[in-house]
Amino acid sequence: MAQNAPSQGRKNVSTLIALGIFSFMSTLDGSIVNIAMPIMSKALNVSSSQIEWVVSIYLITISSLLMFFGRLGDVVGRSRVFKIGTAVFILGSFLSGLNMGLAFLLFSRVIQATGAAMTMSNSFGITTSTFSASQRGRAMGVIGTFVALGSVAGPAFGGLILNYLPWNYIFWINVPIGLIAILIGLRSLPKQEPVQAAPIDWLGTGTFTLVIVSFFYGVLQAQVVGFTPIIWASFVVAILSFIAFVYVENHAKAPLLDLSIFKIADYSLGLIAALLVFINGFFFNVLIPYYLVNARGFSSGFSGILLSIIPLTMLVSGPVGGVLADRFGGPKIAALGLSIAVIAQFMTVLFGLDTSLWYFGGTAILIGIGLGLFQSPNNATVMSAVPTDRLGIAGSVNALARNLGMILGVSFSTTSLFGIMSAQAGKRVTTYPLHQNDLFISAMRLSFFISAILLVIAAAIAFERLRQGKKSKA
């Protein structure tokens, strides 16, 4: 047995590498396209509102399918679903890079998003079942770091690629990296897993898909066309579909989502905190490129370097957070991370046209430290709280909260920014106000203050979870 320990350790490391690479790529592709949209719009000869669907359809497809593939992983095996998903994702990435028109690109993004949903929904479950409780924090630290990196590194990574290569390569870069991850995963991912002989809840899957599609269509299109009757109708459909989904799940013999897992405080509170943190993170992701490029006049390349400070910091703080979580407990380290992030977020409210790069860099480093210390322990606490036979669906809901945060963060940040500028200017503002940098800075500061309040709420939730944990131990 002692001889097998080093071999098993190497296998576990390989498992983390395979899971981490695909976690990074699948979340990265939700945001990397943002910075390439002006170039893609021109190359494909389509309007800005049309090209936005390249991002929207990816996020909508993932969010619609996450719970289905999470449940499928519990039924047929999480590793099996993950491996098939990697191949589907690589195929979709290759097709997305072919310059064959907008319709074909959207079709390819659906394929890519389907593969991403298959991998994202099962990565946390595989990690939780592979590593013991004493190692889980560190393992989640690695996976959580890759996930968080993919979520925040899009603008920086995309900017660097577009500096030297055509837009196609923001998709094609996934192909060689993905093939390497597949080869590693085939050797290291668990071969045999406990599965359940249970039917798939197709009615629950259908009603949930309708919830996601109608809700996100309303959220995303409202930014383009305003709150028209069609937009309000889509929200009504989303509400009715959600009511139907809850009814179906409460009466299904083998529900898509076992709603009883939300009675677990560590799980539910962790999900809400993660949702708020990702909404907050995308305020920074969306607004800071405007600040650096338009307001400060920095080049795309230099702005990309500045934007990379947070993901590079998280490369270090994420694993450190996992190690600390194994030693001191996930809730305690998660609360510490959010406390640091709250301080840094209020520092962004002071950003101006003459802010020193040292202040900007220091703020970004603090954000990276705070998010890194939060993500890993929070994921470990959330996933350790659920029964083993629900790891797939629990992981998929965890990933869904992340995607919800990404989409809502983009929507809320742009709505608040342009809404505040419109109110201050006394007219409708829908783009960066040329030669009115002070107007933008004022609106950006108020928007960052709003996002800071969201982070304060997340921190309060983290401390409440810590208090409940101490109370239960007592």
N, C-alpha and C positions, 0 to 999 in steps of 0.2 A: 504493500500500500504506500509505503514511504517513497518508493521509486516512482510511483505513478503521480505523486503530488506535483513535482515540477512540470511533468507533462500536462497535467490538468490545468496548472497555472498558466502555461503558455497557451493552451487552448482557450482559456477564458479571456486572456488578453487579445487573442485573435478574434474572438467573438465580439469583444468591445470595439475593436477596430472596424470590423464589418458593419456593425450596428451604427457606430458613430459616423462613418463616412456617408451612409445613406440617410441618416438623420440630418446631417449637415446639408446634403444636396437637396433633399426634398423640401426642407424649410427655406433654404436659400432661394430656390426657384420661385417661391412666393413673393419675393421682393426684388430680386436681381433685375427683373425686366423693367422695373420702374424707371431706372436711369437710362434705359435704352429706348424707351417709348418714342421720344422725338425722332430718333434716327430710324426706328422701325416704321413709324408713321410715314416718313418721307420715302423710304425704300419701297414700301408696299402701296404707296399712293392712296392712303386712307386718312380719315380725319382723326383728331386726337380722341374724341369720344369713342370711336370705333376701336382704336388700338388699345384703349383701356380694358377692353374685354379679354385681351390676352392675359392680363393679370387676374381679372375677376373670374373668368371661367375656370381657371386653375384652382383658386381658393374655394369657389362654390362646389366644384366637383369633389375636392378632398373632403370638405366639411360634410357633404351629403353621404359619402361612402365610408367615413372613418368608423362609425359604430357597426356598420354591417360587417366590415372586414375584421374588426375587433372580435365580434361575436363568432364569425367564421373561424378565426384563429382558435377560440376556445373549443370549437366543435371538431375541426379537422386537424388542428396542430398549428401553433403560432409560427414555427420555423418554416413550415411548408408554405404558408401564405406569404411570409416575408420573402422567401427565395423567389417565388413566382413574381411577386411585386417588384423585385429588383430588376428582373428581365423586362417587365412591362415598362418600368420607368426609363430604362436605357433606350428601349425602342422609341418611346415617346419623345425622349430628348433628341435622338437622331432625326426623327421626322420633323420636329419643331424647327430644326436648323435649316431645313430645305426651304428655299425661297420660292414657294409655290402659291402665294396669295394668302389673304387673310383667312378665308374659309378653311383652307387646309391647315393653317397654323392653329386655328382654334380647335379643329378636330385633333390635331397632334397633341395639343395641350391637355385635352380631355384624357387621352391615352396616358400621357405623362402623369397627370394628376391621379389617375386610377392606380398606377403603380406606386405613387407616393403614398396614397392612402393605405395601401396594403402593407407598406413598410412602417409607416408612422404609427399605425394602429397597434402594431405588435412588438415594436422595439422595446418599450418599457416592460411589457409582460415577459419577454424573453430574458431581459436583464434581471428582473425580479426573481424568476424561477431558476436562473443559472447560478446566482451568487447567494451565499449565505447571508444571514442578517448582519453578521459582523463585518461583511465586505460590501454590503449593498449600498451604503452611503457613498463609498469611493467609486463604485461602478456607476451609480446614478450620477455621480459628479462628472464622470467622463461623458456619458451620454447626454446629460443635461447641458454640458458645455458645448457639445457639438450642435445640439438643438438651438440653444440660445445664440451661438455664433451664426448659424444659418439664418436666423431671424433678423439679426442686426447687421450682418456683414454684406447684405445685398448691394446697397449703394456703393460701398467702398470696393468690393470685389468686381462689381459690374463696371465701375468707372475705370479700373485698371485694365480690364479686358478690352474695353472699347477704345482705350488709348492706343492700342497696338493692333487690334484685330477687328474684323467685321462683326456685326451684331449676331450673326449665326453662332459664333463661338460661345456666347453665353449659355447656349444649350449644348453644343457639341463638346464642351469641356467636361460634361458629365459622362460621356461615353467611355473614354479610357479609364477614368477614375472609377466608374461604376463596374467595369469589367474586372479590375483589380479587386474590388470589394466582393464581387461575386465569387471569385476564385478563393478568397480567404474564407468567405461564409460557407462555401460548400464543404470545407474541411473542418470548420470549427463550430458551426451552429448545431444545436442539439438534434440528433437523428431521431430519437424517440421521445415523444411527449405524451402525457395523459390527455386524452380527448374525451368528448362527451357524445353519446349517441342521442342527439337532440335535433329536432327539426329547425329549419330556419324560419324566423318570424318575418315572412314576406310582407304581411299587412303593416306591421310596425315599421319595416324598412321603407315601404312606400309612403306612409304618412310622414315619417321623419324627413325623407327626401323633399317632400312637398313643403315642409316647414322651412328647411334650409334654403331651397331655391327661391321661394316666394319672399322670404324675409330679406335675403341678401340682394335679390333683384331690386327690392324697394329701397334698401339702404344705399346701394351703389348708384342706381339710376337717379335717385333724388338729388344727388350732387350735380348731375348733368342737366336734368330737365326741371328740377324743382318738385314740389309736392303736388303733382297733378292727381286727378281722380284715379288714374291707373295705378299710381304709386300707392295711394291710400288703399285701393282694392287689394294690392299685393300684401299689404300689412294685415288686412282683415283675413285674407286666405291663410296667412302664416299663423295668426292667432287661432283660427278655427282648426287648422291642421294640427297645431300643438295640443289643443284640447282633445282631438281625436286620438293623437298619438298616446297621450297619457292614459286615456280610457282603454285603448287596445293593449297597452303594456300591463295594465292592472288586471286584465282578464285573460291574457295569453298564457298557455301552459308552459311555453318555452319562450319568454319575451326576449326581444332584441336587447333591451336594457332593463336589468333588474333594478327597479327604482329603490329597492331597500338599501342599496349601497350608499345612497345619499343620507341615510340615517347615521352613518359613521362620521363623526364630527371631524376627525383628522382628514378624511377624504374630502368632504364637502367644503370645509373652510380652506383647505389647501387649493382646491380648484378655483374658488372665488378669488383668492389672493392672486393666483397665477393669471387669471383672466384680467384683473386690474393692472397687474405688472406689465403684461404684454400690450394692453391698450396704451399705457403710459409710454412704453418703449417706442411705439410707433409714432407718437407725437414727436419724439426726438428724430426718428428716422425720416419723417416726412418734412419737418420744418427746418432742420439744420442744413440740408442741401440748399434750400432757398437762402438761408442766412449766409452761408459760406460763399456760394457762387454769385448770387444776385446782389445781396447787400454789401458783402465785403469785397467782391470782385476777385476772389481767388480762382485759379484754374481748376478744371475738373480733376486733373491728376493730383494736385495738392490737396484739394478738398477730400478726395478719396483717401489720401494718407491720414488726414485729420479724422475722418470718419472711421478709420480702422483702429483707432486708439481703444475704443470700447471692446470690440471683439478680441483684440490682442490681449487686453487686460483680463478678459474672461477666460482666456486660455490658461491663465495661471490661477485665478481666483476660483474657477469652477471646481477643479480637482481638489484644491485646498479646502473648499467648502464641504466636499464629500468626506474628506479625511476628518475634518472637525466634527461633522455630523455623526460619524461612527464613534467618535470619542465622547462628545458632549451631548449628543441628541439633535436630531434634525430640526425640531421646532425652535430650539434656542438659537441655532446658527441662522436659520431662516429669518427670525426676528431681528437678529443683529444685522444681517445683510440688508433688510429693508430699511432699517434705521439709517444706515450709511447712504442708501439710495435716496431716501427722503431729503437728507441734507444736501446731497448733490443736485437733486431736482430743483430745490429752491435756489440754488446757486445759478441755475440756467435762467432764472427770471431776471438776472442782472446782466445778461448778455447784451451788448450794444455794438455800435459801429466801430468803437475804438477799444473794445475789450482785448486785452493782451492774449497772445497765443498761449502763454504760460497759464493764465486763468482758465482758458478754454480747455487746454490739455489736462490740467489738474482736475477740473470738473468731470471730464470724460473718464479719467482714470477712476475717480470715486464712483461714478455710475457703474463702470465695469466691475469694480470690486464688489459693490453692493449687489448687483444682479447675479454675479457669479456665486457669491455666498448664499444667495436666496434660492436660486434655481435647483441646484443639486440636492440640498437637504429637503427642500419642499417636495421634489419628485420622489425621493426615497420615502418620506413620511407618508405621502399620498398612496403610493403603490404598496407599501408594507401594511397598510391599514385594511386592505380588502382580502377576501378569501382567495385561495390559490386558483379555484375553478372560475374565478371572475377576473383574472389578471388581464385577459385579452380585452374585454369590454371596458374594464377600468382604465387601461392604458389608452384605449381609443378615445374615451371621454376626456382624458387628460390632454391628449393631442387636439381634440376638438376645442377645448377651452383656449388652447394656444392659437388656433386658427381664428376663432371668434375674436380673440384679442387683436390679432393682426388686422382683420377686416374692420372691426369697430374702431381701432386706433387710427387707421387711415381715414375713415369716414369722419370721426369726431375731430381729428386734428385739422383737416381741411375745412370742415364746416365751421369750426370755431375761428380759425384764422381769417377766412374770407368773410365770415359773418361779422366779426369784430371790425375788420377793415371797412366793410360796407357801412356799418353803423357810424364809425368815426368820420368817414369821408362824405357821408350823406348821399351816397349813390351805390349802386350794385357793383361790387368788385369781385371778379372771378379769376383773376390772374395776378402775377406779381406787379405791383404799381411802379412803373418806370419813373425814375427821378423823384420818387417819394419814399425813400428808404426809412425815414422817421415813422411814417405811417405803418410800414411793415414791422419795424422793431417794436412799436407799441403793441400791435396785435399779437406778435410772437410772444412777447413777455406775458400778456394776459393768458394766452393759450397754454404756455408752460406752467402758469400758476394753476390753471384748471387741472392739468395733468398731475401736478404735484399733489393736489387734493385727493385725486384717485389713489396716489401712492400712499398718502397718509391713511386712507381707509384700509388699504391692503396691509399696512403695518399694524393697524389696530386689530385686524383679523388675526395676524400672525401672533401678536401678543395675547389675544384672547385664547387662541389654540394652546399657547404655552401655559397660560393660567389654568385651562381646563386639564391639561396633562399633569400639572403639579397637584391639582385638586384630586384627580383620580388616584394618583400615587399615594397621597395622604390618606 
